[in-house]
Amino acid sequence: MNEDAAVRHAHPEDLPRVVELVAEHAAYEKAAPPAPGLGDRLAGLLFGPGRPRLRCLVAVLPDGTLAGYATCAPELSTWDGVEYLHMDCLYLTEASRGHGLGALLMAAVRAEAHALGLTEIQWQTPVWNEGAIRFYDRLGATSKEKRRYTLPTAHPDGAPSLH
Amino acid sequence: MNEDAAVRHAHPEDLPRVVELVAEHAAYEKAAPPAPGLGDRLAGLLFGPGRPRLRCLVAVLPDGTLAGYATCAPELSTWDGVEYLHMDCLYLTEASRGHGLGALLMAAVRAEAHALGLTEIQWQTPVWNEGAIRFYDRLGATSKEKRRYTLPTAHPDGAPSLH
């Protein structure tokens, strides 16, 4: 599969399939499904005016099917005082795993970082995702265990104004 | 301490002290110390031209000492198709913990998210940081355990070019 599959940047016409893959990815990680309208929101983030920060790479099988995707964007490290490339997603359909497509997507993300002049890539995976952990460890990536928090912005006590 | 301490946005003249706090924070998390020149790099990220994405909030004691800081920036969620506010750092010197300054900094980060029109804040802490975990859990934040990866961009096999 590897020799015939290709990785390229997503085009606007890929979005319906990318949204399906995002939904599969969220289900795989036992997260809530995407809210309606994700295709439109991603269109704005990926193909909107200006210089969109988010990038989406897709793995394409010889028959034209998209078998997976990766997204990434430059983010800011306070400790280093520089931007790095954050890989927000890397996902392959179950049937397309184990054929080298993950390595192709990672190589494309590295190429993206290189093109942006960024020297580091960071990402995270659930601690129970053993297949992903084996794959990332084989790449030579280093990792730390973190607790990742989410909090709605709204504050019942009201938010202070700052000067 | 809480009644007399204040949280405000960092000014350029705060940077030498912010860099000290960043170094303390990195040491506390058993990470490598900041590379030389961090003050200059942060000046560019925080006070450079355009609309800088990174924001730095500082906790100021009555005597004018900076006892802690938080940094945050809008980042991109593929699954949601929107930006959220990523809190990159929240740190208080050991002597200034337990007096409500952490809550003041978090309230300021929430205000920042609100001002930017972002509905969610995300951040992470090491799994061994029990004090921080108790503090964040009390706020009502939800969390998941993640393995956070870092990889240099450079690829020994060379990176493919994409079309």
Interface residues (C-beta under 8 A of the other chain):
Chain A: V7 R8 H9 V22 H25 A26 A31 P34 A35 G37 L38 D40 R41 L42 G44 L45 R53 L54 C56 L57 T71 A73 E75 L76 S77 T78 W79 D80 G81 V82 L85 H86 D88 C89 L104 A107 A108 R110 A111 E112 A113 H114 L118 T119 E120 I121 Q122 W123 Q124 T125 P126 V127 N129 I133 Y136 L139 G140 A141 T142 S143 K144 E145 K146 R147 R148 Y149 T150 L151 P152 T153 A154 H155 D157 A159 P160 S161 L162 H163
Chain B: V7 R8 H9 V22 H25 A26 A31 P34 A35 G37 L38 D40 R41 L42 G44 L45 R53 L54 C56 L57 T71 A73 E75 L76 S77 T78 W79 D80 G81 V82 L85 H86 D88 C89 L104 A107 A108 R110 A111 E112 A113 H114 L118 T119 E120 I121 Q122 W123 Q124 T125 P126 V127 N129 I133 Y136 L139 G140 A141 T142 S143 K144 E145 K146 R147 R148 Y149 T150 L151 P152 T153 A154 H155 D157 A159 P160 S161 L162 H163
